[in-house]
Amino acid sequence: MFNNIVADASFYICYQDDINKREFLDIFLDSYTFFIGPCILSELPALLSKNERFQSSIILNNEQFFELIKPYFGRSENHRNDGEYEAIGLAYHLNLHFGLKYLIIDDKRAYNFVNANFPSLKNKLTRNIGFIIKSCKKDSTISLVMTIEILESIRECVEKVISEGTNCRPCSVDINVCRKILIPLIGQLKEEYECS
């Protein structure tokens, strides 16, 4: 079974900067094979991208994959170097030649772009929260307790940002996603844990 994963920069930033829980990211990096490109790497905070442990935990692919997505690309050329699109091209390449488990993209436009143009990636496509759940429920990479702890950390971070009145979206989660998806999901997982 392939454990190859491609994630955009927001995935890494969530753990490094947003919730300040690098240990969660390290667990994922130890459990899966993460591929990354130079655009994504350049979008990461230096504290992470220059970290020796991080560098030894990822596979850096310097190939340019924009040509694979160019026929479908409807955005301004200014966006051709956005990490999300590099992630899509890299994921498409991996899926075609080496196997791909997940493509983690939180950006709505890029997520919809994959759904509209890359049928072979649709069943691999997930957002960070979905990936956390799949890591627990499908892959048994993390425990139910750890899953709740990670999601609670994201919820706390989002609620803190909201109370401070800023427009940030930590871990790409806004107030609507927090209230409609994240909080009920945490409640369901806690019930499941109590019943086990």
C-alpha positions in Angstrom: 0.0 0.0 0.0 1.3 3.4 -0.9 1.8 6.0 1.9 2.8 8.8 -0.5 1.3 12.2 0.4 1.5 15.6 -1.1 0.2 18.6 1.0 0.2 22.3 0.3 2.0 24.7 2.7 -1.1 25.4 4.8 -0.9 21.8 6.1 2.6 22.3 7.5 2.0 25.8 8.7 -1.1 24.6 10.7 1.1 22.6 13.0 4.2 24.7 13.0 2.8 28.2 13.4 -1.0 28.1 13.9 -1.4 25.6 16.8 2.3 25.4 17.7 2.2 21.6 18.0 5.2 20.5 15.9 5.0 17.1 17.6 1.7 16.3 15.8 3.4 17.1 12.4 6.3 14.9 13.3 4.0 12.0 14.0 2.5 12.4 10.5 5.9 12.8 8.9 7.1 9.6 10.6 4.0 7.7 9.5 3.7 8.7 5.8 6.1 9.6 3.0 5.6 13.3 2.3 6.7 14.8 -1.1 7.2 18.5 -1.4 8.3 20.8 -4.2 10.4 24.0 -4.1 7.4 26.4 -4.3 5.7 24.7 -1.3 9.1 24.7 0.6 9.5 28.4 -0.1 6.1 29.1 1.4 7.0 27.5 4.7 8.3 29.4 7.7 12.2 29.2 7.9 12.0 27.7 11.3 10.4 24.6 9.7 11.9 24.6 6.2 15.5 24.8 7.5 14.9 22.3 10.4 17.1 19.3 9.9 14.6 16.8 11.2 11.9 18.2 8.8 14.3 18.1 5.9 15.2 14.5 6.6 11.5 13.6 6.9 10.4 14.8 3.5 11.3 14.0 -0.1 12.0 17.2 -2.1 11.2 16.9 -5.7 12.6 19.8 -7.8 10.9 18.8 -11.1 8.4 21.3 -12.5 4.9 19.9 -12.9 3.0 23.0 -14.0 2.9 21.7 -17.6 0.7 18.8 -16.3 -2.0 21.2 -15.1 -1.5 24.1 -17.6 -4.2 22.9 -20.0 -6.8 23.3 -17.2 -5.3 26.4 -15.6 -7.8 29.3 -15.8 -6.1 31.6 -13.3 -3.7 34.4 -14.0 -0.2 33.4 -14.8 0.8 35.1 -11.5 -0.6 32.1 -9.7 1.4 29.5 -11.6 4.0 29.3 -8.8 1.4 29.0 -6.0 2.2 26.0 -3.8 -1.3 24.6 -4.2 -0.8 24.1 -7.9 2.7 22.7 -7.5 1.1 20.2 -5.0 -1.6 19.2 -7.6 1.0 18.7 -10.4 3.3 16.7 -8.0 0.3 14.6 -6.8 -0.8 13.9 -10.3 2.7 12.7 -11.2 3.0 10.5 -8.2 -0.4 9.0 -8.7 0.4 8.2 -12.3 3.8 6.7 -11.7 4.4 5.7 -8.1 1.1 5.8 -6.3 -0.5 8.4 -4.1 -2.4 8.0 -0.8 -3.6 11.6 -0.2 -3.5 15.0 -1.7 -4.1 17.5 1.2 -5.4 20.9 0.0 -7.4 23.3 2.1 -7.5 26.2 -0.4 -11.1 26.2 -1.7 -10.2 27.3 -5.2 -7.4 24.7 -5.6 -9.6 22.0 -4.0 -12.4 22.7 -6.5 -9.8 22.9 -9.4 -8.8 19.3 -8.6 -12.4 18.1 -8.4 -13.2 19.7 -11.7 -10.2 18.7 -13.7 -8.5 15.6 -12.2 -10.8 12.7 -11.8 -7.9 10.4 -10.9 -7.2 12.5 -7.9 -10.7 13.0 -6.6 -10.7 10.0 -4.2 -7.2 11.0 -2.9 -8.2 14.6 -2.3 -8.8 15.7 1.3 -8.5 18.7 3.6 -6.4 18.7 6.7 -9.3 17.9 9.0 -10.3 15.0 6.7 -6.7 13.8 6.7 -6.6 13.8 10.5 -9.8 11.7 10.6 -8.5 9.3 7.9 -5.2 8.9 9.8 -7.2 7.7 12.8 -10.2 5.8 11.3 -8.8 4.4 8.1 -5.0 4.1 8.6 -4.8 3.7 12.4 -1.8 6.0 12.4 -3.0 8.1 15.4 -5.3 7.1 18.3 -8.8 8.4 18.8 -7.4 10.4 21.9 -4.7 12.0 19.8 -7.3 12.8 17.0 -9.4 14.6 19.6 -6.4 16.4 21.0 -5.3 17.7 17.5 -8.8 18.8 16.6 -9.3 20.5 20.0 -6.0 22.4 19.4 -7.3 23.6 16.1 -10.6 24.6 17.6 -8.9 26.5 20.4 -6.7 28.4 18.0 -9.7 29.3 15.8 -11.7 30.5 18.8 -8.7 32.6 20.0 -8.3 34.3 16.7 -12.1 35.0 16.6 -12.1 36.5 20.1 -9.1 38.7 19.1 -11.1 40.0 16.2 -8.6 39.2 13.5 -9.4 37.8 10.0 -6.9 35.0 10.1 -7.9 31.5 9.2 -5.7 29.2 11.3 -5.4 25.8 9.8 -7.6 27.2 7.0 -10.6 27.0 9.4 -12.9 29.9 9.7 -15.8 30.4 12.2 -18.3 28.7 10.0 -16.2 25.6 9.5 -15.4 25.6 13.2 -19.1 25.8 14.3 -20.6 23.6 11.5 -18.0 20.9 11.1 -15.2 21.0 13.7 -17.1 21.3 17.0 -19.8 18.7 16.1 -17.0 16.4 14.8 -15.1 16.7 18.1 -18.4 16.0 20.0 -18.9 12.8 18.0 -15.4 11.6 18.5 -15.7 12.2 22.3 -18.9 10.2 22.4 -17.2 7.4 20.5 -14.3 7.5 22.9 -16.6 7.4 26.0 -18.5 4.4 24.4 -15.3 2.4 23.8 
